């Protein structure tokens, strides 16, 4: 039987093996298995440093047996074989339990001193020695009769695969060999002419060379080819998706002379910034087209993105269209409602009836709100994920505005779009997205950027308080907070955790324990208790705010702070996005090294939003020169979010640029690296544009069509495109 990429693994490898692969890696077809690439290659002559093995991880090493001792168990029945292996520098122990001495002796005979092989297992420590308990291993045939074979294999790299305790690297290598032996032709995403022009291997050659290279120098061309396939497949999928959205018909929404939008603009007490005017014009034009708008608006914290979105809402409301604004949290949704109602003014607000709809409202209130939405009485609906429930119906959903995309999963946004007949969509983000990431993740969205800030903002200064070298600064930080409060201003203090003694960290907020396994030092609970004994701050009006508090309580605290009834708010990052208190002039961020660059930038954007200059102090115990400290220093060095986004990419590397931030995207990028391969991604986009211009349905490019269908899984495509 010849296998194709869509052959089920149950047919290729049998039910038992297929089940273990599905459980371990979620793969069900030959194509998925072939796309599980080695993470590195070991040489048969290479010995991985045992001293550097990470405790708790499943690893694979090449080593030699230096001792092998069978013995009877002391306190219970059975026997064991204790084996020591070495990489020439460090040593580690392997323990094998056996039911009797006969089996223990057999194991000792097999693992004789001098034998070399590949050992895989979970690394642990026992009595100060690194060990594998019951590892898997495969010995090299180094006996004399196999010496010739060993010599011929000496330069053949050993692929080391991402593994789990159930499917070890060498087991996967054996399975993939079985599959590759019977794999037939593989469709090539690039037509022959283009492939040769780009200097790439055929798809089949690349797959063989990445999984079974005979020499080291065969690996790079294979990786280069597969990376190019991935970039082209990804960009073609995004561009196709963009065309599919453009092919839908939407109701054009025109602004009328003397209508709501014009009346609203006339009442604004300030003029729009040049960027707000330009982006506003782009949106206004998009809304009058008969295809759905799909636009990403990037803008610094406080650059006035909400106002731009509100003007779009007014434009659709003129023809009776409804706009839905989805915020990532209840606190934000409630705040958006207040600020939008205030911005609209009593007359326009009475006409549009802005309505809040969130999951934590009481049932009678929710019913009342849902009725206003379903009847079309409310033309601006603001909510959280509750807007997505089956029960919510809209009379005429014309525009969807998603605030802070990365907190909001893709499927949810699609659910909302499905509630209108191809509504227009705007995604707002205050996290500046580097160009290559925008091209990869939001590749099918038209992008607008608001860089200029509204007039009348006093700006913000940021300083690092380095407690590692200057512990006495801790006292000065709070003295400085007292001085701000004495001037009648307000202060935020932000912590990475709610209660460090109970280990409660806000989900998705701060970084996990550092390399030494230490969690954040300060939680909201601990900081509040410390400040309760402070000579000055114990006397001020203080409150705490975090995600575990009931919704009404959170909202009450936030409103009290906004009204100026509190001087000091000790909070987790629930205040990260969209909280607007112009009188807040200072922010202290504890354990600042626990947060990402963009998150620190977002947080500090909460101060200096009014006439008073903002001050942000980043309190850290990170040592000079550490990566954690570099992140904090980078944020203090510039307030340009776009510059910081690039720094962030360099500091963070690839891992999580696309990770949780853009739900659902990570899984489809196997070899492609957004930062390193920026040039390749841009080039692939040009190639994809050229191909799709000639052949929109890819009828003449069956290989690329198959690659899009096979590699970009349904959920990935949903994630990619809907982003």
N, C-alpha and C positions, 0 to 999 in steps of 0.2 A: 504493500500500500504506500502511495506517495502522499506526504502531508502537504497541506496548504496552510497559510497563516490563520485561516478561520477554522481549521480542524480542531474539534474539541479535545482537550487533554485526556478526557475519559477514553477516547478512541486511541490516542497516540501512546498513552502510558499506562492505561488501565485505571480502574475506579479508585483503588486505594491510594496510589501515588497522586492521581489528579486531586483527590480530596485533600491530601496533605498540602499540596501546592496552593489550592484555593484558600485553605485555612491560613497558611503562612503568609501568602503574598496577594491573595485576592485574584489570582490568575486562573482563567478557565480555557484559554485557547493557546494554540501553538504560537500565534503572533505575540500574545502577552508574555509568554515565556521567553521568546527570542528577544523581546525588548527589556528583559531583566539583565542588564549588562554587568560585567565584573566591576567591582569598585576599585580594584587595583590588581597588579600581577606580582607574584613572588617568583624568584628564581629558585631552582632546585639547590643552588649553592648559597642562597641567601638565608641568613638567620635573623629573624625579627628580634629586636631587643626585648627580652623578657622584662627588663627593668621598666619598660615604658608601657606595659599592658594596662589598660584601664580597668579598674576593679568594677565588677558588676556587668561588664559587657561581654557579648559572645564574640570571640575572636578566633582567627586562624593563624597558626605560626608554623614555621619550618624549623625542626630541631632534631637533636640526636640524643639517644638514650645513653645516660652515663651510669645508672644503677637500676637494678630491678630485683625486688625482694618480696617473695611470697611469705606470708605468716598467718598463723591462727589468730582469730579474734580473741581478745582477752576476756571481755565480760559478757559476750553473747556467742551464740552459735555462728558458725561460718568462718570464712577466711578472707584475706585481702591480699592484694598485690600493691606494693608501694613502688612507684617508678619515679626516677628523677630524670628530667631532660634538661639539656643545656643548649644555649645558642652561642656558646663560646665565651660569653661575658657573664650573663646571669643564669640562674637555675630556677626551675619550678618543679613542684611535685604533682604527680598524677595518682589518684587513688581509685582502685577498682575493687569492688566487693564481689565475693564469690561464695557459692553455697558450701564449698568444701575445699580442702587443700589441693585436690586433684585439679579443680578448675583454676585455682590460684597459680599452681605450677605451670599449667598450660599457658596462661596469660604471660607469666614471667619468661617462658620460653619464646613466645612470639615477640615480646618486647625485649629482645636480648640486647646487652650492652653493645653500642656501636651502630645499631640500626637507626636509620634516619627516616623521617616521614613528615606528613602534614598532620598537625594536631589541632582539633577545634573544640572549644568548650566555653563555658561561662567562667570568667576569671573571679576567684575569690581569695581571701586571705585566711590562713589557718596557722596559728602560732607563728606569726610574723613571716610566713612563707607564702609566696604567690602559688596558688594551686588551681588545677582543673579537677573537679570531681566528675568521674565517669565521662571523660571526653570521648569524642569520636576521633578516629585516626585512620590514616592510610599510609602504610609503610612503602618506601621506595624499594624496588627489587634490586638491592645492591649486592646480592651474592655474586660469586664469580661467574656463574653461568649467565647472569643477566648484566654483567659488567659492560658488554658492548652496547646493549640497549640503553643502559644508564648513561654511557658517554654520548650516545646519539641524542638522548633527551636532555643533556646537561643545559643546553641553551634554549630549550622550549619553556616559555613562561608558564607559570601555573596561575590560571585565573582565580581570584579570590572574590566571591560573590557576597552581596548583602545577604546575611543568613539569619535564621532564627534557631531557637533550641531544637525545634522539630525538624527543620531542613537545614543541614549544615552545608557550608560552601562546597565541599568536595562531593557531597551527595547530589547537589544541584548540578555540578559539572558533569557527573555521570548521566543524569537525566537529560541535560541539554545535548550531550553527545548522541544519545539515542535518537532525539528529535532531529538533530541536524543531519544525521546519516540518511534520514528518509524524507528530508524536506525537499520539495520540488522547486520550481521557479518561483522567484519572489518578484512581484510587480515593482518596477522602478518609478519613484515619484517624478524623476526628471526624464524628459525625452532624451534619447541617445545623444543627439547633437549638443544639447545644453549640458548634459553630463560630462561629455568630453571637453567641452569648452571650459567647464569649471574644474577640470582635472580631478574628477571623483571616480571612485570604484563603482561597480554595479552593486545594487542592493544585496544580492546574494553573496558576492565576494566580501562585502563589508561585514555582513552577519557572521560569515565563517571566520574572518580574521579577528573580529573582536572577541569571539568565544573560544576559538582554537588557533591562536597565533602560533606559527612554528618558530618565529624569531621576534625579538622585541620590535624591530623596525617595521613589522606588519601592523602594529597596533594603531599608530598615529593616523595613517591614511584611512583606516576603518572608522576611527572615532570622528575624523574630519568629515567623512562622507555621511555618517549617520547624524552628526550634528547639523549638517546642511539640510538633510532630509527633514529633520525635526523643525528647523527654522522655517523652511519653505511650507511644510504642512500646516504649521501653526498660523503663519501669516495668510496663507490661502484660505484657511478655515475662517479666520477673522474677517477677511475681505468679503468672502462669500456671505457670511452672516450679515455684514453691514448692508450688502446688496439686498439680502432677503428682507431686512427691516425696511429698506428704502422702497422695496416693491409693494409693501403694504400701503393701503390708503388710509389717510387720516383726514379728519374734518379740518379744513383751513380755518384758522381763528384770527380774524382781522380786528385791529383796534379801530374804533370809529372816532372821527373828530368830535371833540367835546364829550367823549365817553369816559368810563371809569379811570382808565390809565392816564388820560390827559388831565382829568380833574385831580387825581392823586399827585401827579408830578408838580402841578401848580401849587399844591399845599406844602411841598417839601421845604424845610427851612434852610436847605443848603443845596449847592449844585452838585450833580453827580461828578465823580472823578472821570478823567478821560477814559480809563479802562472800563469803568462801569457803563459809560455811554457806548463804547465800542462793543463790549460783550452784549449789552442790552439790545443793540441794533442787530447783532448776529442772531440772537434768540428771536427777536420780533420777526425777522425775515423767515427763520425756520418755521415759526408758528403759522405763517400764512401759506406755507407749502401744503400740497395734498399728500405728503408722505410724512411719517412720524419723525420728529426731531429725536436725535440720540446724542446728547452733548454732555461732556464732562467739563465742569467749571472748577479750575484750580485757583485758589486765592489764599493769600496769607490770612492768618487769624486776624479778624478785625478789618478785613479789606472791603467788607460790604457785600459779600456774596448773597446773603439772605435778602437784601434789598433788591438785587438783580432778579432773584427767583420770585420775589413777591410781585414785581412788575410784570413778570410772565404770567403769574396767576391772574392778575387783573385783566390782562389781555384776553385770556381764555374765558374769563367770567363774563365779559361783555356779550358773548353769544350764548350765555347760559351754561358754559362748560365748567365742570368741577375740577379743582386741583387738590391732589393729596400730597401732603408733606410728611414723610416718614422720618422720625428722629430715632437715634439709637437707644435712648433711655427715656423713662417716664419724666425725670427731672427736666430733660431738655425739651420734650414735647410740650410740657406745661409752660416752660419758659418761652418757647416759640409762639405759643398761643398768646401769651401776654404781650410779647414785643410786637407781634404782627397786628394785634388788635389796637395797640397804642399807635403804631405807625400809620394804620389806616385812618384813624380818627373816627369819632362817633358816627358821622353820616355814612361814610363808605362802609364801615363795619356793620352798621344796621342793615345795609343792603346785601352784604356778602355772608353775614352770620358765620364767622369763623368758629368751628366746632372741634372740640377735643374728643378723641376716642382712643382710650388705652385699656389694656387688660385689667388694670387694678381698680377701675372705677366700680362703684356699686352697681348692681344689676339694674335698678330703675333708671339711674343716670345714663347708663350705657344704652338702654333701650331708647331713651328719649333722644340721645345723640344719634343713634343708628337710624332712627326714623327721619330726622332732619336730613341725613345724608341720602337715604334711599329716595326721599321725596324730591330731592334736588333743591330743597330750601337753603341748605348750607352749600356755598360755592367754594369755601376753603375748608378742607378737613385736615386736621393735624393729629398725628398719632404715632403709636409705636407699632410693633408687629401685630397688634390686635386688628389693625386695619386689613390684615390679610386673611382673617378668619372667614370661613365659608359664609358665615351669617352676614358679613358686611356687604351690602350692595350699594352701587352708586347709580344715580339717575343718568348722568352723562359724564363719565370720567374722561377728561381731556388732557390732563397733564399730571405726571408723577414726578415729584421732586424727592430725591433720596439724599439725606444729609449724612455726610461722613460714610462713604461707601464701605470702607473696610470694616466697619462694625456691623455690616448689614449683609447677610448672605444673598447670594445671587438668586437662588430659587425663590426667595421671598419677594424679591423685586419683580420677578416674572409673574408670580401669583397676582401681584397688584396690577401689572400691565394687562393681565388676562381679564381683569374686571372692566376694562374699557375697550372700545373697539380701536385697537392700535393707538393708544394715547401717546402724546409726546413725552419724552423723558429727559430730565436734567439730573445729573449726579453732581453734588457739591462736595468738594474735599478741601480741607485746609492743610492736608499733608501734601506738600509739593512732591510731585512724582517725577523722578528723573525721566528724561525723554525715552530712553530705551525701555524702561519699565512700562511707561505709558503705551509705547508701541506694542509691547508684548501682551500686556494685560487688558488695556483699554483700546486695543488696536482697531476696534470697529466704531469707536466713538469719535465725534468731532470734538476737538479740544479747544477751550478758551482759557486764557490766563488773566487774572486780575493781579497786577503787581503793585500798583500805586495805592497808598493808604489815604483814607478820607482826611481832610484838613481838621485841625483842632485836636488831634491826638498827640499827647505829650511824649510818646515814645517810652522806651524801656532800657534800663541798664542791667546787665547780668554779671554777677561775680561768683567765683568759687570760694566756698569756705572749707579749706582743706584741713580737716581735723587730724589727719595722720601726722602732719608736721606741726600744726598749730591748734592744739586742743582747746586753748583758751578762747578761740574764736567762737566757741559754742555759746558762751555767756554773752558775747558782743552781739551775736545774731538776734537774741531775744531782747536785748537792750534796745537795738535798732528798731525792732517791731514795736516796742513800747513807745518810742519816739514818734513813729508814724501815727499810732493810735492817738497820742496826745495832741496831734495836729488835727484830729477829727477825721482821720482816714481809716480805711479798713484793711485787714491783713488776712491772707490765706496761708495756712500751713498744710503741706501735702505729704502724706506718708504712703509707703509702698504696700502697707498691710493694714488690716483692721486691728488685729490683736496678735502681736508676735508670740505671746505666750501660748495662745491657742492655735498659732500658725495659720490664721485666716488671712489669705491674700485675696484681693479683689481679682476675679477672673479676668485674664487677658490684660492685667494692668502692668505689674512690674515684672522684672526678670526673676527667674527661679533662683534657688540658692546658688552662690558662686562656686568657683572651682574647689574651694575648700569645704563646700557643703554648708556654708553659713547662710542663714536667711537674713532678711532685713532686720536691722536693730530696732527701728522705731515703727510701732503701729500707732494708729489713731488713739487707741486706749492708753498706751504707754506715754505718748506725748502729752495727752490731756492731763494725765495724773502728774507728770513732771511739772507742767505749767501751772497746775493748781497750787503748787508750793512756791511759785516765783513771786518775789516781792511786788512786782508791778503787774504782771499779766494775770496773777490770781484775782486781781480786782476788776479786770475788764469783763465786758459781756462776751462770753465765749460759748461756742457750741460745736458739736461734732456732726459729721455727715459721712455716711458710707452706704454701699449698696445693699447691706443686709437689713437696713432700717425699713419699716413699712412705708409705702408710697406717700401716704398723707403727711407722715412725719418729715420725710425727706423734703417734700414740697414746702412744708411750713418753715423749715429751717432755711431753705434757699430763699424763700420770699422775705423772711425776716432779715436775712443778710442783705438782700437787694434793697430793702426799705431803709437800711442803715440802723436797724435795731440791734445788730450784733457788731462787735469790733473785730473779733478773731474767729475764723472758721477753720477747724482742724478737720481735714477731709482726706479721703482717698481720691483716686483719679476720676470719681464720678463727676468732678467739676471740670474735666479735661476739655470738653467740647461745648462751645456755644453759650457758656454762662456769662452774662453781661452785667457787671456791677461797676459803673464808671468811677465810683468813689474808692474802689479797691486799688491801693497804690503799691502794695508789697506782697511778695509771695516767697515763702521759705519752703524749699523742697528737701525733705529729709532723705537720707540714703539715695542721693540723686543718681549715683552710679547704677542703681537698680532699674532705671528707666532707659528706654531707647532714645536716640537723638531726636526723632520727630515728636516723640511724646513729651519730652522736656520742652521742646519748642512750642508745642500746642499748649501745654500747661501755663507757661509764662505769658502767653498771649492773653490770659485772663486779667492781667493788670496793666495799668497805663492806658486804659481805654477812654479815659476822660481828660480833664485838664491837668491832672497831676501826673508828673513823670513816674513811671513804674520802676520798681526795684525788684530784681529776682535774685535770691541767694541760693546757690546750689550747695547744700551741705553734704560732704562726702568723707568717708574714711579710706577711700581707695588710694593706694600708694602712687607716687609720681612714676610716670612711665608705664603704668599698667593700661591695658586696653580700656578698662572701665573708666579710668581717670581721663584718658584721651577723649572719650565720648563727652564727658562733662565739660572739659576744657573747650572742645569744639563748639559747644552750644554757647558758652560764655563769649567766644571770640566773634560771633557774627549774629545779626538778627535776620539775615537773609535766608528764608526757609528753603529757597531753591538751591542755594549754595550748600546748606546743611544736608539736603537730601542726597547730594552727590557725596559729601563727606561720609554720610551714614552708610551709603553703599560700600565705600572703600573700607570703612571700619568693620562693618558687619559681615562683609563678604556676601556670598549668595544666599546662604541657607534660608533666611526668612524674609528676604526682600519680597518674594512672591508668596511666602508661606501663609500663615493665618491671615495676613493682611488682606489678601485677595482670595476669599474662600473658593476652594475648588480648583485653583489653577495649578498648584504645585505638582499634582500627580502626573500631569501630561508632559512636564519638562524632565527628561531623563538625563540628557548630556548637555543640553543647552544652558549656558550661564549668562544671565541677563547683562551682567556688567562686562565680563570678559569678551563676550561675543556680540557686543553692541554693533560693531561693523557688519558682522555676518547677518544679524537680524535685519538691519536696514537694507542690506543687499538683497536678502531673501524677500523682503517686502516689495522691492522693485521688480524682482523676477516674478513674484506672484501676481503683481499688478499687470505685468506684460502678458502673462499666460491667460489670466482671467479676461483681459480686454479682448483677446483673440477668441477665447473659448469659455464663455461665462459658466456653462454647465459642466465643463471639463469632460465633454463627450470624447474629445480626441486625446485626453490625458488620463486614461484609465488607471495608471499607476498612482498618480497624485490623488485621483478620486478615491481609490481604495485606501490610500494612506490616511486621508482625512477621515474616512469612515472607520478605519481600524485603529489608528493611533489616538486620534482625538475622540475619546469615548463620549457617549452621549452627555454624561454629567460634566465632563471637562468642557465639551463644546458649549454646553449651557453656561458653564461658569465663565468661559473665555468670552463668549459672545455677549452674554448678558451683562458682563462687566462693561 
